[in-house]
Amino acid sequence: MLLDFEQPIAALEGKLREMQQLALDSQVDVSDAVTALEAKIKALKKETYANLTRWQRVQLSRHPDRPYTLDYIEGMTEKFIELHGDRTVADDKAMVGGFADLDGRSVMFIGQQKGRNTKQRQFRNFGMPNPEGYRKALRLMKLAEKFNKPIVTLIDTPGAFPGLEAEERGQGEAIARNLKEMFLLKVPVICIVIGEGASGGALGIAIGDRVLMLENTWYSVISPESCSSILWRSWDYKEQAAEALKLTATDMLKAGLVDGIVKEPLGGAHTDAATMIKNLKKTILKTLDELEALPQDERISQRIDKFSNMGVVVE
């Protein structure tokens, strides 16, 4: 799938393929022209992706070919054992989690999962967890704490499910309880935004010692479309809303709301999923080493202080 701003790059890549095919069919040496065109494509890519607008990064974060939570878990780990159910209502398919072997470490992975096609998206509820999804996540966190295993959460959701039945089952309470309990978890907690990080749906699994974002992701109290529909009664102003929300990884780091940015391959995580998974694994291992070197009480205290110091108070 090509995004609007990628059309000029695609046009040049099409010319490159034509040139390569011409050389193959006619046995004409066009190696110099091919080299020059490849250099031009590379330069255009660097310029394009270095100057993306906030709305364009939102579009990249939603690209259907981006790696999802289970792609990262399966690519980074071995012996993943998925655990199911909140022991109260149901097993929420939009929230997945379980223990896995990460280079010899036993780690609890938890994250929202989207689907690749219509059937999968319906099965995963488009990555929007119900209350039982957040309660399952908390159950798995407590299990990890019981066995003294670190926790890694992978965040990718357009928001918690907003249906009436979710509210009737206590959506707000479930998320609020997760926030409270995550502050006090005794084990290291790493939270990573791998796609969309919308509102409380993201925050419900995002209280950690380190909160990271992939380069082309967003994290905000509301999506640009919803913001536009509230302020302007139309989705037509989503680009202006994205600019006003300052929701990109760079914005979040500058505001002190996240601790770091994980670089993506040129063009986005979907262009080279294997490299993206490898880079994220390297980042997680390095961060775990840093966190496990800290005394437990100091780590929890730093976690609480970090979130308590966010924002601006005007008296």
NUFIVEX-629458 format. One record per atom (N, C-alpha, C, CB): residue in one letter; x, y, z. Coordinates in steps of 0.05 Angstrom, whole numbers, plus 5000, padded with zeros to 4 digits. Glycine has a CB too. Layout:
aXYZ ...
END
This chain:
m501749765000 m500050005000 m501750255000 m498150005024 l501350434981 l502850684979 l501350914991 l503550744949 l502651075007 l501551315019 l501951544999 l502751375047 d500451755002 d500551974983 d503352084979 d498752194991 f504752135002 f507352255000 f509552064989 f508252355027 e508851814986 e510751614975 e510551584945 e510351354988 q508651724932 q508151694904 q510651774887 q505851864895 p511952004893 p514352074877 p516551864879 p515452334887 i516951734902 i518951524905 i518151284888 i519251444935 a515551214890 a514550984874 a514951024844 a511650924881 a514551274835 a514851334807 a517751284798 a514051624801 l519651374814 l522451334808 l523251034809 l524251494827 e522150894828 e522750604830 e521550454806 e521550494857 g519250554796 g518150434772 g519950474748 g515450554766 k521050714745 k522950774723 k525450594726 k523751064723 l526350554751 l528750384755 l528250104746 l529550394785 r525849994753 r525249724744 r525049704714 r522549634757 e523949904701 e523749914672 e526549914659 e522150154662 m528350074671 m531050094661 m532549834664 m532550314676 q532149704687 q533449444691 q532349234672 q533049354721 q529749234667 q528549044649 q529549094620 q525549064650 l529849354613 l530849424586 l533649314582 l530749724582 a535349354602 a538049254600 a538048944598 a539649334625 l536248814611 l536148524610 l535148424583 l534248414632 d533248564571 d532048484546 d533848544522 d529348614542 s535148784522 s536648874499 s539648844502 s536049164494 q540548754525 q543448724530 q544948984527 q544548514510 v543549204533 v544849464532 v545949534560 v542849684523 d548349644561 d549649714586 d548549984596 d552749724584 v546849974617 v545750224628 v546450234658 v542650224625 s548650114665 s549550094693 s549950374705 s552049934695 d551050564690 d551550834701 d548850974707 d553150994681 a546950944688 a544351064692 a542850944715 a542651044666 v543150674718 v541850534740 v543050634767 v542250234737 t545650654768 t547050744793 t546151024800 t550050734789 a545951204780 a545151474784 a542251494794 a545451644759 l540551324783 l537751324791 l537351214819 l536051164771 e538951004826 e538850894853 e539651094873 e540650644855 a541751254867 a542651464885 a540551674888 a545351594874 k539151744866 k537051944868 k534751844885 k536052014839 i534051594882 i531851474898 i532551484928 i531251184889 k535051404934 k535951394962 k535851674974 k538751284964 a536751874959 a536752154968 a533952254973 a538252334949 l532152184954 l529352274957 l528052144981 l527752204931 k528651884986 k527551755009 k528451885035 k528351455009 k531051945037 k532152075061 k530852345065 k535152105059 e530552495044 e529352765047 e526352735055 e529652915020 t524952555042 t522052525047 t521552435076 t520852325028 y522952225085 y522352115111 y523552275134 y523251835113 a525452455127 a526552625148 a524852875153 a529352715140 n522952925134 n521353165137 n518353105136 n521953355114 l517552885148 l514752805149 l513152985167 l514452515158 t510753045160 t508953195178 t507953005200 t506553325163 r506753105220 r505752935242 r503552755231 r504653115265 w501852855213 w499752685202 w500852455185 w497752845185 q503052515171 q504352305155 q505552085172 q506452425137 r506552155195 r507551955214 r505251785226 r509152085237 v502951915230 v500651765239 v499851565217 v498251955244 q499951645192 q499351455170 q501251225170 q499351605143 l503851275174 l505851065174 l505350875198 l508651175176 s504550985220 s504050815244 s501850615239 s503450985268 r500050685220 r497750515215 r498050335190 r495250685211 h500450335178 h500850185154 h500149895159 h503750215144 p498549775142 p497649495148 p499849285147 p495549415128 d502149355135 d504349165134 d506349195157 d505849195108 r505849385175 r507649415198 r507649165216 r506949665215 p509849095228 p509748865247 p507848925270 p512648805258 y506348725278 y504548755301 y505848615326 y501748635295 t504448615348 t505548505373 t506548225370 t503448525395 l504848045359 l505647765356 l507947735337 l503247595347 d508247905317 d510447895299 d513047945314 d510148105276 y513048145331 y515448215347 y516047985366 y515048475363 i514047885380 i514547665400 i515647425386 i511947595415 e514447345364 e515447105350 e518147145337 e513347025328 g518747395329 g521247455316 g523547485336 g521047695300 m522947575360 m525047635380 m525647405398 m524347875396 t523647225402 t523847035424 t523546745414 t521747095445 e523946565433 e523446285429 e521546185451 e526046115428 k520145965445 k518545825465 k516346015478 k520245715488 f515046175460 f512946345470 f510546175478 f512146555449 i509646215503 i507346075514 i505146275519 i508045915540 e503146295502 e501046485505 e499146395528 e499546535479 l498446585545 l496646535567 l494046685562 l497946635594 h491846565570 h489146665563 h487446715587 h487846455544 g485546905583 g483346945602 g484047125625 g482546695612 d481847265635 d482147435658 d481147305684 d480747705654 r480247055681 r479246895703 r476547005715 r481246875726 t475247175699 t472747295708 t470647285686 t473147585717 v471247395663 v469247425641 v470047255617 v468947715634 a472347325604 a472947195579 a475847235572 a471247315556 d476647125549 d479347175539 d479147375517 d480646905528 d480247615522 d480147835502 d482247795481 d480448105516 k481447755456 k483347695435 k484947945426 k481947575411 a484048185434 a485448425427 a487848465445 a483548665429 m488048325467 m490348345485 m491648065487 m489448445514 v494148055480 v495547795481 v497847815501 v496547715453 g498747575510 g501047585529 g501847305537 g500447745553 g504247285547 g505247035557 g508247045561 g504546815537 f509346835572 f512246815577 f513646735551 f512846615599 a516046835547 a517746755524 a520646765532 a517146935500 d522246625517 d525146625522 d526446835504 d526346345516 l527647035517 l529047245503 l532047225508 l527947525511 d533447095490 d536347055493 d537046945521 d537847315489 g535546735529 g536146605555 g534646725579 g539046625560 r533346955575 r531747075596 r528846995592 r532047385595 s527546935614 s524646895614 s523247165618 s523746685636 v521747255599 v520547515599 v517547495594 v521847705578 m515947655608 m513047665603 m512547885583 m511547715630 f511447805560 f510747985539 f507648025539 f511647895511 i506848275537 i503948345537 i503548565516 i502848435565 g501448545500 g500948755480 g498348735466 g503148755460 q497548945453 q495148945437 q495748825410 q493949235434 q493948675399 q494348545373 q492148625353 q494348235376 k492948715330 k491048775308 k490948545288 k491849045294 g489248565269 g489048355249 g489948445221 g486148245247 r490748255204 r491648315178 r489448345157 r493648115168 n487348195161 n485048205142 n482548245157 n484947945125 t480248265143 t477748335155 t476948135177 t475548345134 k477247875171 k476547665191 k478247685216 k476847385178 q480847725212 q482647745235 q482148005251 q485647745226 r481548215237 r480948475251 r478448445268 r480648695231 q476448315258 q474048275274 q474648095298 q471748145257 f476247885293 f477047705315 f478547845337 f478747465304 r480348035329 r481948185348 r480648445356 r484748245335 n478148485347 n476748735354 n478248985347 n476048735384 f479748965324 f481249195313 f483349295333 f479449415306 g484349125351 g486349205371 g485249365393 g488449355357 m482649365398 m481349525419 m480449335442 m478949685408 p481949325464 p481249145485 p478749225501 p483549125504 n477349025511 n475149055530 n476349055558 n473048835526 p474649105578 p475749095606 p477148835613 p473449135625 e476148605602 e477448355609 e480248335596 e475648125598 g480748495576 g483448505564 g485348635583 g483448645538 y484548845596 y486248985615 y486548825641 y485249265621 r484448685648 r484548505672 r486348265666 r481748415680 k486348165642 k488147955634 k491048055635 k487547845606 a491448295625 a494148405625 a495248435654 a494248675611 l493548525672 l494348555700 l494848285713 l492248705716 r493248085706 r493647815717 r496347715708 r491447625708 l497147755683 l499647665673 l501947825686 l499847685643 m501548075690 m503648235704 m504148135732 m502848535705 k502048075746 k502247975774 k503547695774 k499547955787 l503047535753 l504347275750 l507347305746 l503047115727 a508047495729 a510847555724 a512247645750 a511247765702 e510847815765 e511947915790 e512347685810 e510048125803 k510447495811 k510647265829 k513147105824 k508147095826 f513847075798 f516146915790 f518647085785 f515546745766 n518447335792 n520747525789 n521747535760 n522947445808 k519947565741 k520747585713 k520047865703 k519247375696 p521847985687 p521248255676 p518948255657 p523748365661 i517748495653 i515348525636 i516048715613 i512948635653 v515248645589 v515448815566 v512648845554 v517448705544 t511649095551 t509049135539 t509349265512 t507149305557 l507849175492 l507949285465 l505249415459 l508549055444 i505249675454 i502749835453 i502149895424 i503050095469 d499749825415 d498849885388 d495849865387 d500149685368 t494450085394 t491550085396 t490350355388 t490650005424 p488150355374 p486750605369 p485150695393 p484850575344 g485250535414 g483850605439 g482450365451 g481850825434 a481750385477 a480250175489 a477450165476 a479950225520 f476249935475 f473649905462 f471550085475 f472749605462 p470250265459 p468350455471 p465450365472 p468550715456 g464950115468 g462150025468 g460750035495 g462049745457 l458150035494 l456550045519 l457149815537 l453550055512 e457449575525 e457949335541 e460649355556 e457849085524 a462549485543 a465149515556 a464949695581 a467249625536 e463449915578 e462950095600 e461449955622 e461450345591 e459549795615 e457949645635 e459649455651 e455649495622 r461749345638 r463449155652 r465849295666 r464548955633 g465849565665 g467849705681 g470449775666 g468549555705 q470249885642 q472649945626 q474450145641 q471750065599 g473250365651 g474850565664 g476150465689 g473050805672 e474750305705 e475950185730 e478149995723 e473750045746 a477849835702 a479949645695 a482549785687 a478949465672 i482350005672 i484650155663 i485950295687 i484050355641 a484250415704 a485250555728 a486650375747 a482850695742 r485650135750 r486949935768 r489749865757 r485249685771 n489849825730 n492449765718 n494449985723 n492149725688 l493650235721 l495450455726 l496550445754 l494050725721 k494750405773 k495550395801 k497550165806 k493150375819 e496749925797 e498449685802 e501049695788 e496849435794 m501149805764 m503749815749 m505749985762 m503249905720 f504850195776 f506750365790 f508350205811 f505250595804 l507150005822 l508349865845 l509449585838 l506249835866 l509449515813 l510549255806 l513549235814 l510249205776 k514249005825 k517048985836 k519048905815 k517048775858 v518148825792 v519948735771 v520348965750 v518948485757 p522548955734 p522949155713 p520649155693 p525649115699 v519749385684 v517649415665 v518549595642 v515049515678 i518449495618 i519049655594 i516549675577 i521449535578 c515849915569 c513449955553 c514250085526 c511350145568 i513349975504 i514150065478 i511750115460 i516149855465 v511550355449 v509450415430 v510450325402 v508650715430 i509150115391 i510050005365 i508350095342 i510149705366 g506150235347 g504350325326 g502750565336 g502450105317 e500150525341 e498450735352 e498350715383 e495550715341 g498550955395 g498350965424 g496151155432 g501051045437 a493651065432 a491451245435 a490251235463 a489251185415 s490251455477 s488751505501 s489251295523 s485751505494 g487151255540 g487451065562 g487750785553 g485051085580 g486950725528 g487250455517 g490250385515 g486050435490 a491850575510 a494750535509 a495950555537 a496150735491 l495050755552 l496150805579 l495750575598 l494951055590 g493650415593 g492950195611 g495149975612 g490450065602 i497049975593 i499349795596 i501949945591 i499049555575 a501950205598 a504250375591 a505650505615 a503450575572 i505250405639 i506650525662 i509050345667 i504750535688 g511450445661 g513850285663 g516250445671 g514350145638 d518350295677 d520950425684 d522050565660 d522950215694 r521650455636 r522450585611 r520150575592 r525050455599 v519450805581 v517350815560 v518750905534 v514951005568 l518650735514 l519950795489 l517850805466 l522050575482 m518650935444 m516950955421 m518650885396 m515651235418 l517450735378 l518650715352 l518450975337 l517350485335 e520251015318 e520551275305 e518051375292 e522651255285 n516551205279 n514151295264 n511551205278 n514151185236 t511351265304 t508951205319 t507851455332 t509650985341 w505551435344 w504451675358 w503151585384 w502351815340 y503051775402 y502051725430 y500651975439 y504451655449 s498051955444 s496452195450 s493952125465 s495852355425 v492752325477 v490252285492 v487952235473 v489652535509 i488252305447 i486152275428 i487252255400 i484052505430 s485952115382 s486852095355 s486352355340 s485551855340 p487852415318 p487352665303 p484452675292 p489352685280 e483452455283 e480652445272 e478652515293 e480052175259 s478852395316 s476952445338 s477152735348 s477352255361 c479652835350 c480053115357 c478753305338 c483053175360 s479153245312 s477953415291 s474853405292 s478853315263 s473753165297 s470853145298 s469653295321 s470052845299 i471153315343 i470153455367 i470353755363 i471653365392 l472653845353 l473154135351 l471854265327 l476154185351 w471854115304 w470854225279 w468354085269 w473054225258 r467353895284 r465053735275 r465453595248 r462653915273 s468053535242 s468653415217 s471453285219 s468553615193 w471853065204 w474552945203 w476353085183 w474252645195 d475453285169 d476953415149 d479353565159 d475253605133 y479453615186 y481653775197 y483553605213 y480453995215 k483653345206 k485353165221 k488353235220 k484952885211 e489253355197 e492053425195 e492753655213 e492653505166 q490953855215 q491354075234 q491253975263 q489254295230 a489453785268 a489253675295 a491853525302 a486953475297 a493053375283 a495453235289 a497753425296 a496253065265 e497853645281 e499953845287 e499553965315 e499954075266 a497054025322 a496554145348 a497053955371 a493654245349 l496553705367 l496753505388 l499753445395 l495453245380 k501553495375 k504353435380 k504753145391 k505653645400 l503952955374 l503752675383 l505952485374 l501152575375 t507952585359 t509952415349 t512052335370 t511452545325 a513752145363 a515752055382 a517652285390 a517351825370 t518352445370 t520152675376 t518752875395 t520852825350 d516252925390 d514753105408 d514552995436 d511853145397 m514052735439 m513752615465 m516452615480 m512752325462 l518652565466 l521252575479 l521952855488 l523452465460 k521353045471 k521953325478 k520253415503 k521253505455 a517853315505 a516153385528 a516753225553 a513153335520 g518553025550 g519352865574 g517352655581 g519753045597 l515552585562 l513552385567 l514352095560 l511052455552 v516552075544 v517751805539 v520751835543 v517051715510 d522051605545 d524851595552 d526751555529 d525351385572 g525651475505 g527451435483 g525851365458 g529351215489 i527251375435 i526151315409 i527751095396 i526051565390 v526450895385 v527750675372 v527650725342 v526450395379 k529950745329 k530050805300 k528750595284 k533050845292 e527350675263 e526150485244 e527750485218 e523150565238 p527550275202 p528850275176 p527750495159 p528449995161 l529350595140 l528450815122 l525950735108 l530750885102 g523850895111 g521250835099 g519250715118 g521650645076 g520150645142 g518250535162 g518850245169 g515550565152 a517750155191 a518249885201 a517349665181 a516949845227 h515249735165 h514149535147 h515949475123 h511449625137 t517849655117 t519649615094 t521849405100 t520949875087 d522449365125 d524449165132 d523849065160 d527349285131 a521848895162 a520948795189 a523148655204 a518548615185 a524748495190 a526848335203 a528848525217 a528348165183 t529648735204 t531548925216 t530249075240 t532549135196 m527649145236 m526249285258 m526049105283 m523449365249 i525348855279 i525148665301 i527848625315 i524048395292 k529948605299 k532748575309 k533548825325 k534748535287 n532949065315 n533649305330 n532149335356 n533049555312 l529549255356 l527949275380 l528949075401 l524949235374 k529548845392 k530648635410 k533148735424 k531148375396 k534948855408 k537448965419 k536949175440 k539249075396 t534949345434 t534249565453 t533049455479 t532249755440 i531349255476 i530149135500 i532249005518 i527948925492 l534048855506 l536148715522 l537948915536 l537848535503 k538649135522 k540349345534 k538849475558 k541149555513 t536349535553 t534749665574 t534349485598 t532049755563 l533849225593 l533549035616 l536149025632 l532848755605 d538349025619 d540949025634 d541149265652 d543349015614 e540349495642 e540449745658 e538549725682 e539749985641 l536149635678 l534149625699 l534749415720 l531349575687 e535649185711 e536248975730 e538649035748 e536748705715 a540249235740 a542549315756 a541749495779 a544649455739 l539249595778 l538249775799 l536949625822 l536249985787 p537349715847 p535849585869 p532849615865 p536749715896 q531349425874 q528449425870 q527149675880 q527249185883 d527649755905 d526349995916 d527050245900 d527150025945 e529550265892 e530350505876 e528950505849 e533450505872 r528650275837 r527350255811 r524450345813 r527549975800 i522950245833 i520150325837 i519950615843 i518950155860 s521750725860 s521651005867 s522051185843 s523751065889 q523951105826 q524451255801 q522051255783 q526951145787 r520751025781 r518350995764 r516151185774 r517350705765 i515651185799 i513551355810 i514251655806 i513151305840 d516751725812 d517652005809 d517452095780 d520452035819 k518151915761 k518051995733 k515352075724 k519051755716 f513251925731 f510551985723 f509352215740 f508751745725 s510152235765 s509152445782 s510152715773 s509952395811 n512452725761 n513652985752 n512753075725 n516652965753 m511052915712 m510152995685 m508053215686 m508952745670 g508053385666 g506053595665 g506953845678 g503553495677 v505354045676 v505854315686 v503654395705 v506154525663 v504354475729 v502454565749 v502554865752 v502954425776 v500254995748 v500155285751 v498355345775 v499055425725 e499555485794 e498055555819 e496955845817 e499855515844 
END
